[in-house]
Amino acid sequence: MSEAGFYSRQSAVWGVLLALFIQVPGMVAAQAASPERASLAIPSQRLQQYSDLSVEWMRDYLRIDTTNPPGNEMRAAAFFKKILDSEGIENQVFEYLPGRADLWARLPHTGSEAQRPIILLNHMDVVTSDASHWKAPPFGADIVNGSIYGRGAQDMKNEGLAQLVVMVMLKREKVPLNRDVIFLAVSDEEAGGTGTDWMIANKRDLLENAEFLINEGGENLLEDGKVRYIGVDVGEKTTFWLHVVAHGRPGHGSRPIPDSAPNRLVRALDRILAYRTPLKVLPIVDEFLHVMAPFEPPARAKQFLNMKEVIQEKKFQDQIERDESLNFLLRDTISLTMLGGSGQTNVIPPDAWANLDVRLLPGGDPQAFLQSIRRVVDDPDVTVQPLNAEFRVANSSPTNTKLFQAIRRVSNEYFPGTPVAPRITSGYTENQRYRPLGINSYGFSPYTATSAEGSTEHGNDERVRVEEVRRAPRILYDVVTAVAGK
C-alpha cells in the first residue's frame, strides 16, 4: 500500500480501543451459535497441500520484480494467469499500457438466484528497494530464520497470494456459492493508481455491482506470541497534497539576497508549520474517546469524556501537538516532505519549492483549507497550489454488514478472546475508489505481524513468517465462504 505500512501502526491507543469491541452486548451468544468454519470440512491432508502450495507460490511470486516505477506488472499477471488457467478458473488479463496490466478472475455462483458479488482486491506492484541494506535479496524469496524475505511480503503480495489460494480452494473443494467471487489484481497502486482507474473506467461491468470488497489496510498486531487485536479498516482520511513555490531574484551565492526565493520559502514554511489547524471532534472520534476513557488514567479519562470542551484549553492543545496517536484524529494534518531549489551550491535560484502532505478529516473542504494556508503564508511571491487535479472525498463503510460480521466471527474462532474492531486510518487505500461505486470495502488481512515485521513494509528486510503464509489462506477462505457459501 502506498502509506498503510507506517500509518497503520500509528498508535498503541488503538489496541485499547479495539479491546473494547468484544464487549458488545449479545456478541458472546452470537459466537456460540455461529456455524462451524468451512475449512473444518476439508481433510487435513488437503489442508496441508494448500499450505505447501501457499509457501511455494509465495516464494515464486516474490521473485517477480514489479518495482514501481516502472511496475512491469504484466509479469505478475502472467504468473496469476498460469495458475488460474491450470485450475480452470475463468480469467482475463488487460494490458492497458505496455508492460502494465490488470487481471480479473471469477468463480460464478451456483444456482438460479444470486446475491451481489464479493471482490478480493490486491495490487501487484511494490515500492523500490536497496539490496545493499537487506539481509537477503529483495527478490530472492530466501527463507531466513523461518521468514520469507522479499519486497511485497507485507505490502501486499502476501495478501494477493492468499486471495489466489482461496480461489483455488473454492474451485477444488467445489464450494456451492450464493454469489460470484471475483479476484482482481491491479497495477500501479503505489504510484498513480492507474490500474484501478482503468478498470473502473473501462471494465466496470466486470465488477458486477459487487456488494463487498476485501483489500489491504487491516492490521493484526502480534505481541509476545499473542494477537493483541484484529483491526479492520473501515475508513480513511484523504490526501490533499500541496505544492509551495517561492519566487525571487536569482544571483551568485557569494552575494546574499535577503528576499531570495529560498529565503522566502523558508519564511513561508515556518509560518505554515507553526499554524495549528482547527481542532474538531467528529462523532466517530467522540465515540472512540468515550469508549476508551475507562482504560485511561483518571485525568486523561476525564479529558476524553469531555473532549469538545477541553480542546478549547490552550494547555490541552499543546498536549495534542505532541501526541501522535490523538493529533491526526482531531484535525487536518500537515507534514513537510519535499524541498527543492538550486542545482548548485553557489547559485541562488529564481524559484524554490516544497511539497506538503496534507490529510483532511472526513467532511473536510479542500478549497477552504487551501485558502487558509494562503492566508497564513501571506506573501504575493509565494504560490500554493494542489498537486493533484482530482480531490477524492474521504469515505467509509458500515460495520453492520454480513462481511464485517463474518470477519469478526472467523477471527474470534482462530484467535479466541482477541478483539475485532473497525479502524479509521490516517492515510489512503484504494478502498476509497470502490466505495463510491456502492461497494462496502474493508481492509482486512488474514496475516498477523509483530511491530518489527510490520515496520519492514516499505522498509528494509521486508518479510513474512512461513507459518503465516501457511495459515492465512485458510482464514480468508473461512471468511469468504461465510459470506459467499450456500
Salt bridges, closest charged atoms under 4 A:
GLU3 OE2 - ARG359 NH2 3.09
ASP52 OD1 - ARG470 NH1 2.90
ASP60 OD1 - ARG63 NH1 3.25
GLU73 OE2 - ARG100 NH2 2.62
ASP85 OD2 - LYS81 NZ 3.43
GLU87 OE2 - ARG172 NH2 2.63
GLU90 OE1 - ARG106 NH2 3.04
ASP125 OD1 - HIS123 ND1 3.12
ASP130 OD2 - HIS133 NE2 3.50
ASP155 OD1 - HIS123 NE2 3.14
ASP155 OD2 - HIS458 NE2 2.74
GLU173 OE1 - ARG46 NH2 2.80
ASP180 OD2 - ARG106 NH1 3.86
ASP180 OD1 - HIS109 ND1 2.84
ASP188 OD1 - ARG100 NH2 3.60
GLU189 OE1 - HIS123 NE2 3.23
GLU190 OE2 - HIS123 NE2 3.83
GLU190 OE2 - HIS458 NE2 3.44
ASP197 OD1 - ARG392 NH2 3.46
ASP197 OD1 - ARG433 NE 2.80
GLU208 OE2 - ARG106 NH1 2.71
GLU211 OE1 - ARG179 NH1 2.87
GLU216 OE1 - HIS123 NE2 3.42
GLU219 OE2 - ARG9 NE 3.73
GLU219 OE1 - ARG423 NH1 3.56
GLU223 OE2 - ARG228 NH1 3.31
GLU236 OE1 - ARG435 NH1 2.88
ASP259 OD1 - ARG267 NH2 3.29
ASP286 OD1 - HIS290 ND1 3.43
GLU296 OE1 - ARG300 NE 3.04
ASP318 OD1 - ARG276 NH2 2.59
ASP318 OD2 - LYS314 NZ 3.12
GLU321 OE2 - ARG276 NE 3.51
GLU321 OE2 - ARG331 NH1 3.07
ASP323 OD2 - ARG300 NH2 2.83
ASP351 OD1 - HIS247 ND1 2.56
ASP357 OD1 - ARG359 NE 2.58
ASP379 OD2 - ARG264 NH1 2.68
ASP381 OD2 - ARG264 NH2 3.39
GLU390 OE1 - ARG392 NH2 3.46
GLU413 OE2 - ARG409 NH1 3.26
GLU453 OE2 - ARG465 NE 2.64
GLU457 OE1 - ARG9 NH1 3.96
GLU462 OE1 - ARG151 NH1 2.62
GLU467 OE2 - ARG465 NH1 3.02
GLU468 OE2 - ARG465 NH1 3.39
GLU468 OE2 - ARG471 NH2 2.67
ASP478 OD2 - ARG37 NE 3.55
